[in-house]
Amino acid sequence: MRQIFLDTETTGLEPHLGHRIIEIACVEMKNRCLTGRHLHHYLNPDREISVGALEIHGISNEFLEDKPRFAQIAGEFMEFIAGAELIIHNAPFDIGFLDMELARLDLPATQKVCASVRDTLKMARELHPGKRNNLDALCERYQISNAHRTLHGALLDAELLADVYLAMTRGQESLVMDMTTPLSKAMAEARQTGGAAGARPPLIVRRADAEERKAHAAVLAHIREESGGVCLFLDAEAAPEAEHADQA
């Protein structure tokens, strides 16, 4: 799966009031591994940056005077995100600005170019209701260092978001067996020998004792709490009970 972590900085908060994108960054990930590919541009907005926005990102109009306009990088941007899943923190904000920029050029809206859009702010609110879920708070919660982040910057924030997303979605994936991994040589030989000659050694079953079952239940309860109420092991255990109840 190809995923793009995207962030922007802008002249203000309202694209419908004429505010523009002044920085855009996209960081590529494939199969949960960063590829090292990214797209990053500062952009001349042809308008003044609001005082409030300047305090957030520190990007001045003077710095942007010799930078390209969005129209000059629009094709490169659309090619970079084509067919990928976009992952954005507070996606409606960035998508609103991107679609306004694209509309000025009579180009298709963002979601007609990419495969889908995932909002990590929405994900975080579902996982951690009632808590602060901005990027700094999530970095602290998942122990991701952001000490070098004194001001907002699109490229740095996109890179931090990739780390946060991996931490947010790590959950149970490490517990799922990779069925594509080949059997060890010893296991393969034992299986072949047992199947051919019937000499397979007896299977030894060691039952968990009461203390081990209690510890196992505690781990599953922790997984369910951390994953927002989802635990495949508990769901699998509950399924036969529910089926039996339906048949009774």
LODO-746221 format. One record per residue (C-alpha): residue in three letters; chain; x, y negated, z negated. Coordinates in pm, whole numbers. Each point is the difference from the previous one (the first is absolute). Layout:
N
['ALA','A',[X,Y,Z]] ...
This chain:
248
['MET','A',[0,0,0]] ['ARG','A',[131,-344,93]] ['GLN','A',[-77,-273,-253]] ['ILE','A',[87,-370,3]] ['PHE','A',[26,-204,-320]] ['LEU','A',[-93,-356,90]] ['ASP','A',[14,-335,-176]] ['THR','A',[-33,-363,104]] ['GLU','A',[66,-343,-144]] ['THR','A',[-220,-291,107]] ['THR','A',[-39,-378,-11]] ['GLY','A',[-305,34,-226]] ['LEU','A',[-285,228,-99]] ['GLU','A',[-268,-56,268]] ['PRO','A',[57,101,362]] ['HIS','A',[-338,-151,93]] ['LEU','A',[129,-337,-115]] ['GLY','A',[291,21,243]] ['HIS','A',[264,150,-228]] ['ARG','A',[259,211,181]] ['ILE','A',[244,286,-51]] ['ILE','A',[357,-115,-62]] ['GLU','A',[163,337,-76]] ['ILE','A',[-92,354,100]] ['ALA','A',[169,326,-94]] ['CYS','A',[-72,362,92]] ['VAL','A',[190,297,-146]] ['GLU','A',[-35,342,164]] ['MET','A',[-46,332,-178]] ['LYS','A',[-41,347,153]] ['ASN','A',[-105,303,-204]] ['ARG','A',[55,-195,-325]] ['CYS','A',[359,-93,92]] ['LEU','A',[111,-352,93]] ['THR','A',[153,4,348]] ['GLY','A',[208,-316,-31]] ['ARG','A',[-201,-166,281]] ['HIS','A',[-166,-329,-77]] ['LEU','A',[-137,-310,166]] ['HIS','A',[59,-335,-168]] ['HIS','A',[-50,-357,121]] ['TYR','A',[-28,-349,-143]] ['LEU','A',[-247,-205,204]] ['ASN','A',[-53,-367,76]] ['PRO','A',[-366,-70,-92]] ['ASP','A',[-21,-343,167]] ['ARG','A',[-162,-138,-315]] ['GLU','A',[94,-101,-353]] ['ILE','A',[39,260,-274]] ['SER','A',[-219,-67,-303]] ['VAL','A',[170,-85,-330]] ['GLY','A',[-154,304,-170]] ['ALA','A',[128,237,268]] ['LEU','A',[348,-155,-9]] ['GLU','A',[19,68,-374]] ['ILE','A',[-78,368,63]] ['HIS','A',[239,83,284]] ['GLY','A',[240,-297,13]] ['ILE','A',[-1,-15,382]] ['SER','A',[13,-359,124]] ['ASN','A',[-110,-160,327]] ['GLU','A',[359,-113,59]] ['PHE','A',[121,363,-16]] ['LEU','A',[-264,105,256]] ['GLU','A',[60,-277,255]] ['ASP','A',[218,215,230]] ['LYS','A',[-189,328,-53]] ['PRO','A',[-222,162,267]] ['ARG','A',[-380,-42,13]] ['PHE','A',[-224,300,-63]] ['ALA','A',[-79,14,372]] ['GLN','A',[364,79,71]] ['ILE','A',[9,309,-224]] ['ALA','A',[-362,118,39]] ['GLY','A',[85,266,261]] ['GLU','A',[285,138,-208]] ['PHE','A',[-226,11,-307]] ['MET','A',[-282,182,179]] ['GLU','A',[241,254,146]] ['PHE','A',[153,64,-344]] ['ILE','A',[-333,71,-173]] ['ALA','A',[-166,187,290]] ['GLY','A',[-152,329,-116]] ['ALA','A',[132,-27,-356]] ['GLU','A',[-179,-23,-332]] ['LEU','A',[52,-347,-148]] ['ILE','A',[48,-11,-377]] ['ILE','A',[-53,-346,-148]] ['HIS','A',[-47,-136,-351]] ['ASN','A',[-322,-203,10]] ['ALA','A',[-54,95,363]] ['PRO','A',[-296,-236,72]] ['PHE','A',[229,-300,-57]] ['ASP','A',[273,104,244]] ['ILE','A',[-240,147,256]] ['GLY','A',[-201,-322,-5]] ['PHE','A',[307,-204,90]] ['LEU','A',[125,250,259]] ['ASP','A',[-335,20,176]] ['MET','A',[-25,-379,10]] ['GLU','A',[344,-23,158]] ['LEU','A',[-85,273,253]] ['ALA','A',[-335,-160,84]] ['ARG','A',[179,-326,90]] ['LEU','A',[186,201,265]] ['ASP','A',[-307,196,120]] ['LEU','A',[162,321,-124]] ['PRO','A',[-177,297,-165]] ['ALA','A',[-56,-4,-375]] ['THR','A',[250,185,-218]] ['GLN','A',[-222,300,-71]] ['LYS','A',[-50,61,372]] ['VAL','A',[376,49,36]] ['CYS','A',[94,195,-312]] ['ALA','A',[-148,334,-106]] ['SER','A',[-139,-118,-334]] ['VAL','A',[59,-240,-289]] ['ARG','A',[51,103,-362]] ['ASP','A',[-30,-258,-281]] ['THR','A',[231,82,-291]] ['LEU','A',[-167,-263,-219]] ['LYS','A',[-327,191,30]] ['MET','A',[183,326,-71]] ['ALA','A',[165,-150,-308]] ['ARG','A',[-329,-132,-136]] ['GLU','A',[-153,345,34]] ['LEU','A',[297,164,-172]] ['HIS','A',[45,-265,-270]] ['PRO','A',[-336,-172,-63]] ['GLY','A',[11,-306,-221]] ['LYS','A',[377,-43,33]] ['ARG','A',[215,-248,190]] ['ASN','A',[68,146,343]] ['ASN','A',[208,-259,181]] ['LEU','A',[330,117,149]] ['ASP','A',[209,-109,-298]] ['ALA','A',[-229,185,-243]] ['LEU','A',[11,316,211]] ['CYS','A',[380,-15,22]] ['GLU','A',[12,-19,-379]] ['ARG','A',[-257,279,-42]] ['TYR','A',[186,236,234]] ['GLN','A',[348,-108,-120]] ['ILE','A',[108,-145,335]] ['SER','A',[267,-268,-33]] ['ASN','A',[-106,-339,134]] ['ALA','A',[245,-212,-196]] ['HIS','A',[123,-152,329]] ['ARG','A',[-351,-131,79]] ['THR','A',[-7,-359,-122]] ['LEU','A',[-224,-125,282]] ['HIS','A',[-240,176,235]] ['GLY','A',[160,112,326]] ['ALA','A',[-168,215,262]] ['LEU','A',[286,242,69]] ['LEU','A',[88,56,-365]] ['ASP','A',[-366,40,-94]] ['ALA','A',[-59,251,281]] ['GLU','A',[297,205,-121]] ['LEU','A',[-120,-12,-361]] ['LEU','A',[-350,97,114]] ['ALA','A',[142,311,169]] ['ASP','A',[158,105,-331]] ['VAL','A',[-322,-74,-189]] ['TYR','A',[-210,194,250]] ['LEU','A',[223,307,-29]] ['ALA','A',[-28,-16,-378]] ['MET','A',[-378,-51,10]] ['THR','A',[-58,293,234]] ['ARG','A',[265,240,-131]] ['GLY','A',[-252,158,-240]] ['GLN','A',[-56,364,74]] ['GLU','A',[188,30,329]] ['SER','A',[305,143,-178]] ['LEU','A',[-225,276,-135]] ['VAL','A',[-117,112,343]] ['MET','A',[194,293,147]] ['ASP','A',[160,-69,336]] ['MET','A',[-131,290,205]] ['THR','A',[249,-75,278]] ['THR','A',[300,80,-222]] ['PRO','A',[144,341,100]] ['LEU','A',[17,278,-255]] ['SER','A',[333,54,-165]] ['LYS','A',[209,277,153]] ['ALA','A',[-38,221,-308]] ['MET','A',[-378,-42,-9]] ['ALA','A',[-31,65,371]] ['GLU','A',[209,315,-26]] ['ALA','A',[-199,123,-301]] ['ARG','A',[-326,-59,185]] ['GLN','A',[126,180,311]] ['THR','A',[134,296,-196]] ['GLY','A',[-312,34,-209]] ['GLY','A',[-227,-16,301]] ['ALA','A',[199,252,203]] ['ALA','A',[91,262,-258]] ['GLY','A',[-250,-62,-275]] ['ALA','A',[288,-54,-243]] ['ARG','A',[-118,-337,-127]] ['PRO','A',[81,-36,-371]] ['PRO','A',[-295,-34,-238]] ['LEU','A',[-123,-353,-56]] ['ILE','A',[59,-123,-353]] ['VAL','A',[-272,-235,-130]] ['ARG','A',[86,-218,-295]] ['ARG','A',[-309,-161,-152]] ['ALA','A',[25,-349,-149]] ['ASP','A',[-44,-7,-375]] ['ALA','A',[-236,-237,-183]] ['GLU','A',[266,-269,-49]] ['GLU','A',[101,9,366]] ['ARG','A',[-365,-21,113]] ['LYS','A',[-51,-300,-229]] ['ALA','A',[309,-175,143]] ['HIS','A',[-119,78,355]] ['ALA','A',[-342,-151,-72]] ['ALA','A',[164,-315,-139]] ['VAL','A',[208,-43,318]] ['LEU','A',[-308,40,221]] ['ALA','A',[-193,-253,-210]] ['HIS','A',[289,-248,41]] ['ILE','A',[2,55,378]] ['ARG','A',[-374,-64,18]] ['GLU','A',[34,-321,-203]] ['GLU','A',[292,-134,203]] ['SER','A',[-159,85,336]] ['GLY','A',[-333,-169,-69]] ['GLY','A',[-199,313,-82]] ['VAL','A',[136,232,269]] ['CYS','A',[176,326,-83]] ['LEU','A',[-2,285,251]] ['PHE','A',[78,265,-262]] ['LEU','A',[-290,-99,-225]] ['ASP','A',[-233,-32,298]] ['ALA','A',[100,348,118]] ['GLU','A',[-60,146,-346]] ['ALA','A',[-340,-168,-22]] ['ALA','A',[-117,120,342]] ['PRO','A',[-58,370,-95]] ['GLU','A',[-182,-107,-316]] ['ALA','A',[-227,-231,199]] ['GLU','A',[-66,274,255]] ['HIS','A',[-87,246,-276]] ['ALA','A',[-236,-255,-156]] ['ASP','A',[-174,-56,334]] ['GLN','A',[-51,373,42]] ['ALA','A',[-130,54,-355]] 
